[in-house]
Every structure is written in structure tokens, then in C-alpha cells.
């Protein structure tokens, strides 16, 4: 077992984690340095695959203002968005985006050098910034990665997965990580640990998320006794490229924002049957419309017709999508694009405030792994990247006045946690890939776009059966095994929460409870005395 100490440890290297590291180094006193831990390589995250863009409520956009953005966000959130959180994010958007520009992020501009804005579904005005056309997340990630690599006060551990939090008496003193290359463990003492581990898409058979989106931060937090909020709200994107199994390429909502139409297998438009806003209705509505049309026609996909957009505009605005489709024999200026829903974004997460603070002192959660109350039951398009940077900025702001000296001693409880990973264990060999596949199929078939009591109870029993085959109680032998452990935990939390919410709201749709409660309430789940329970 190795030991080290840092002033701040950030788990995750997406936009929220990288920006937090840079802002903390810039504004706080971190005598023991800052560490970013990523289980893959620097720059590989959900953020990288965000095509649509980032909401920017900017002062120079004369057609927009915070009041409009607040209204749009709350409408999309289906009653569960927290007004004060939405207001804070909207009003601080201009300041933080201007700060990103100082870190080398370049958003697309017109021929006069003015920022350009795109309209996306459920937005009342054009306010979405983009970079590299349809490569916004990747471009922001590249700029921040470059700055992190250049900063001597920020260390990076690649190919390391966080396996346990050092939490005792509602205080976090550090984290234990596992190096998947050397197969070594390391205990890192720190007064601040920030979870920025991203989403959960990989627990579903079809997802737009990369292979690392296995809900690691959520599982760590649950085992450490933190509260998790609104775990039933999984957003399925309506238009993923319907080619191949598993991970699917995202066809950005911005394509519909530019005028593309959804059609069925006969080439007939259908969105007018489901919502007056047609292709620009909120994602949950468009997703269920696509799902219904596929079921009605017994097909594996519907189609996106972008041929009404000029070929020049398609090439300039959507170079990544154009290239990916062409690689699969689809010329989007002439051909329809086969699309189908896929798990995309997670509105639930670790209950935290806008600055990432949780119920455990010294432990913060930001980005997709957190639930701040911004997104509610159904995220407004492109609010996610904005939330990432706002929360990262705010957590750094709060740490300005915090003593960031690494802890010098630990109690018996924490020593016991560390000893768990120092001891050898003997277990049977497990087929990790097979169990992951079983879990993904279970979640897709039973806890997906449409849910009911029967399917959810089926999922609970199936998850229990998978868990019984996974005999590692704590220490594992590889990153993939730790990921499966985390996936099982998160799948259980999502399913139990979906069963507990006997209504349809936002992205959570129950065919046996199709109406919504009169009063919207958050669901909060936690581990108490070793058992899962709902907190009132």
C-alpha cells in the first residue's frame, strides 16, 4: 500500500473536474497540491462526446435574458427544478463563460467575430454556444486538458479508479485508489475530495456514453452513507445513430434545431401527432414518440431527414456527424439517418448544492454525478455543460477560505477501511463481461423508456441474481471488476427509485401510473445500517 497527501483530490477528468482543478489552483491556497484521478486517460470522458453545445445566457445576446432561461429550464424540469439553483446558474452564466475564454476555450463565431447561438429543443430563443461545429465538449475538454498539463501544481493519475472514500463521523479524509496497470493500491489523504465521475449510461444496453460511464461516484457515495436524489430520472436521447450494438453515436439535437424532421419507415413525418412543438418538444416526449413509432411499425429505428438543410450548412455546422455517417455509407445531405433512443444523461445523483457540498464535510460532487436541482425530472438541452462549469467555479470559490492542509492522523474506523485493501483475498474467477451484459439487458428491457411495476420487480430480482454471482464484497482485482460492482449498485438504486415513484414525470414514465402527482417531490435514497432506505 502506497500513501500520499494532497490539498484536493478530484475524481474524474471531464470538463467539471478539469475546470475545478484549474480554478482551485488559481484561487485557493493548496500547499500540498492538487490531484486529478482518472480511470482512463486524461481527456476521455462524457464531456468529450457532448456535441450540441453549452447554454450561454450572455449579456450581448439581446434576444435572451436570465428570466427566459429560468422559465425554459423550469418547464423542462417538470416541477422538480429548484428555482434558486436555476436562477444562480442562469445569472452566473455570462461570468463563467467569459472565464472559460481566458482558459483558451474557443466558441464558434460569425464572420464579424461575434459569438453564434443555436436553437435547441424546449429553448424559447437561440442561446446555445458551440465549438468546432458539433464538437463542443471535445473542444472545451482539449483546451482545459492543455492547461492542466501545463500546470506544475496539478498532478494527474491516469488508469486509476477510486475504490473507497475515507469517511468517518460525516467527514471525508481522503480516498483509496487502484492502479489498473500496476495492480497497486494507494491511500491518498486530503481534506477535500471532489467527485466528478460523470454518468451511468453503461448500465444500459444502448447508450451514447463512453465505456467509462459506470456510475462510480454514485456507488462510492452510497457506500459512504451519502444521500442520493432522484435516481429514477434517466434521460434517453431520442436520436442515436441506430447502427451496431452497445455504444451508439449521438446525432445531436441541434440537427433538429436547424430544421431536420423525424420520419417513420415510410418517410412520413409523425411528431405533429405527439406535440405541437414537433421535433423541438422536450427530449422525453420525442423519445417516447420515436419508441412508439418503432413499436407500431415493428422496426428497429425511425429516420431523421436532414436533406432540407443545405449541404454547405451541414458540412460546416455538423462536420463530426457528417463524417461519422459517411463512414457508415450515409450522406446526410441526401440520405435519411437511421436513429433510435439510447441512454444519454442522468438527472439524478449525489444530493449537493450549487457549490458541490454534500452531507459529508470535505466531500463534494459536481457535474453529472451530482444532483443540484437544476435539471429536475428532464434536463433542458445543453444545460449540462453549463452546470459543470458553474459548479466547478463555485466549489473553487468556496475553497478560498478553507484550510487545505492534508490531515495528519486518522481514527480506527478509517484505518480499518485501509486495511481491507492491504489484505489478500481468495475468490472464484468471475465472467465480468457476461455479468455486465446481463445487467445491461436487464436495465434496457425493464427500467428503460417505459416502465411498470411488473418490469421493475423483474429487474430487482435479476439484479439480485447478478449480484449473487459477484462474490467480491470489497476488494477486487481489476478496474472492470470495480466497475461491475458499481454498476450493480447504481442499477439497484435506479430500479428501487423507479418502483417507489408511482407517477409519470419528465423522463420517468410509468405505463401503470401515467399521470403526475399534484405536488412534485424529490425522492432521496441512502444506506442506513447497511440497508437501502428512502429518506423523508
C-alpha positions, 0 to 999 in steps of 0.5 A: 500500500502506497500513501500520499497527501494532497490539498484536493483530490478530484475524481474524474477528468471531464470538463467539471473536474478539469475546470475545478482543478484549474480554478482551485489552483488559481484561487485557493491556497493548496500547499500540498497540491492538487490531484486529478484521478482518472480511470482512463486517460486524461481527456476521455470522458462524457464531456468529450462526446457532448456535441450540441453545445453549452447554454450561454445566457450572455449579456450581448445576446439581446434576444435572451435574458436570465428570466427566459432561461429560468422559465425554459429550464423550469418547464423542462424540469417538470416541477422538480427544478429548484428555482434558486439553483436555476436562477444562480446558474442562469445569472452566473452564466455570462461570468463563467463563460467569459472565464472559460475564454481566458482558459483558451476555450474557443466558441464558434463565431460569425464572420464579424467575430461575434459569438453564434447561438443555436436553437435547441429543443424546449429553448424559447430563443437561440442561446446555445454556444458551440465549438468546432461545429458539433464538437463542443465538449471535445473542444472545451475538454482539449483546451482545459486538458492543455492547461492542466498539463501545463500546470506544475501544481496539478498532478494527474493519475491516469488508469486509476479508479477510486475504490473507497472514500475515507469517511468517518463521523460525516467527514471525508479524509481522503480516498483509496485508489487502484492502479489498473496497470500496476495492480497497486493500491494507494491511500491518498489523504486530503481534506477535500475530495471532489467527485466528478465521475460523470454518468451511468449510461453503461448500465444500459444496453444502448447508450451514447456514453463512453465505456467509462460511464459506470456510475462510480461516484454514485456507488462510492457515495452510497457506500459512504452513507451519502444521500442520493436524489432522484435516481429514477430520472434517466434521460434517453436521447431520442436520436442515436445513430441506430447502427451496431450494438452497445455504444451508439453515436449521438446525432445531436439535437441541434440537427433538429434545431436547424430544421431536420424532421423525424420520419417513420419507415415510410418517410412520413413525418409523425411528431405533429401527432405527439406535440405541437412543438414537433421535433423541438418538444422536450427530449422525453416526449420525442423519445417516447414518440420515436419508441412508439413509432418503432413499436407500431411499425415493428422496426428497429429505428425511425429516420431523421431527414436532414436533406432540407438543410443545405449541404454547405450548412451541414458540412460546416455546422455538423462536420463530426456527424457528417463524417461519422455517417459517411463512414457508415455509407450515409450522406446526410445531405441526401440520405435519411439517418437511421436513429433510435433512443439510447441512454444519454444523461442522468438527472439524478445523483449525489444530493449537493448544492450549487457549490458541490457540498454534500452531507459529508464535510470535505466531500463534494460532487459536481457535474453529472454525478451530482444532483443540484436541482437544476435539471429536475425530472428532464434536463433542458438541452445543453444545460449540462455543460453549463452546470459543470462549469458553474459548479466547478467555479463555485466549489473553487470559490468556496475553497478560498477560505478553507484550510487545505492542509492534508490531515495528519492522523486518522481514527480506527474506523478509517484505518480499518477501511485501509486495511481491507485493501492491504489484505489478500483475498481468495475468490472464484474467477468471475465472467465480468463481461457476461455479468455486465451484459446481463445487467445491461439487458436487464436495465434496457428491457425493464427500467428503460423508456417505459416502465411498470411495476411488473418490469421493475420487480423483474429487474430487482430480482435479476439484479439480485441474481447478478449480484449473487454471482459477484462474490467480491464484497470489497476488494477486487482485482481489476478496474472492470471488476470495480466497475461491475460492482458499481454498476450493480449498485447504481442499477439497484438504486435506479430500479428501487427509485423507479418502483417507489415513484408511482407517477409519470414525470419528465423522463420517468414514465410509468405505463401503470401510473401515467399521470403526475402527482399534484405536488412534485417531490424529490425522492432521496435514497441512502444506506442506513445500517447497511440497508437501502432506505428512502429518506423523508 
